[in-house]
Amino acid sequence: MKPYVFGIGVMLMLSSSMTGMIWIASIGLRRLSKRLGPGSAAAAGALALSILIAALAWSAPAREAA
């Protein structure tokens, strides 16, 4: 597989997961308070996506030197 095709696929998966995380965060924030707006949901989604990326990067095996 071409590296740029793989990269585009990864970016699409991350953007769709970010959308879902923002949606879930906005539902949760609406239940807590009416004042918390979409900015807070976007920040919570970005934080959750960062944690997801860090967990995936940490779990990937290290490359061996050729």
N, C-alpha and C positions, 0 to 999 in steps of 0.2 A: 504494500500500500504506500502511496506517495505521502511524504511527511506533511505536506500542506493539506491534503484531504483529511488526514488524521487530526491535524490541528483545528481545522474548521469543525469537524465533528465534536471534538472536545469542547470548543467554544460554544457550540449550540447546546450541548448537554449542560454546561455550566450556566448558561443564560436561562434555560428552562428551569433548572433547579433553583436558581436565584429568584425567578418569578414565583415559584411555588412557596419558597421560604418567606418572601415578602407578603404573599397572600395569607399564609398561616399566621405570620406575625401581626398583620393588620387585624385579623379576626380576634386574636388574643388581646391585642391592645384596646380594641373597641369594647371588649368585655370589661376591661379594667377601668377605663376612663374615656369619656367622650372627648377630652382635650388632646389626647395623644393622636397626632395626625399621621399622614403618610410618610413624613420625614422620619419619624421614629421607627415606622415599620421598615422603611428602606435601610435604615442603619442596623436594625436587628437582622434583617435578611443578609446584609453585607457581612456582618459579624459571623453569622451562621455559615455562610459560604466560605469565609476565610478559615473557620475551624474545620470545615469539611475538606478543603484543599490541603490544609496542614496535616490532617489525619491520613489522607490519601498519600501525600508525599512521604510521611513518616513510615507508612506500611509498605511502600515499594522497596523491593530489594536493591541493594547497591550494585552498580555496574562494576564489573571487574576490569582491570586494565588489560588491554590487548597486547 
